[in-house]
Amino acid sequence: ADKKPGASGRVFAITEGQAVNTSEHHATIDCRSYQVMFSDIRAPKFIYHGSLPGKSMQIISALQARTLLSHGCEGFLATIHDTTPEVLSIHDQPIVSEFPDVFLDELPGIPPVREIGFNIELIPGVEPISKAPYRMAPVELKELKDQLQELL
């Protein structure tokens, strides 16, 4: 009886029966490194490197592949990678395109020096609440007082 192994995340799993069927093609499946190694004695050794998890692709089931192959279709293992480097521009971001007046092409320069220091006064005239930052053990408090007296 073919039992499917459990899967979590993106796992490519085959049944025990499907693994036996690969023996006629001298294929070794290495699930950990996403590789299928073909070592047919009539042809040179070939290693198919599968795609890493997280890459989007269209996958057909083993049943769909078996049906297509049984109807005379040819099967190929192929992975296509785009090798052109992806250069992103700030203008590719939708929010930047929406507000072009906020996101300038070049900065006008360093902000001018201001005469007035900037501060935010929440309620006029209110001062910070005075409270002890934390409690100390009596021995530590005595040691701190001694060190302060030495410094004075």
Secondary structure by P-SEA (a helix, b strand, c coil): cccccccccccccccaaaaaaacccccccccccbbbbbbcccccbbbbbbbcccbbbbbbcaaaaaaaaaabbbbbbbbbbbccbbbbcccccaaaaacccccccccccccccccbbbbbbccccccccccccccccaaaaaaaaaaaaaac
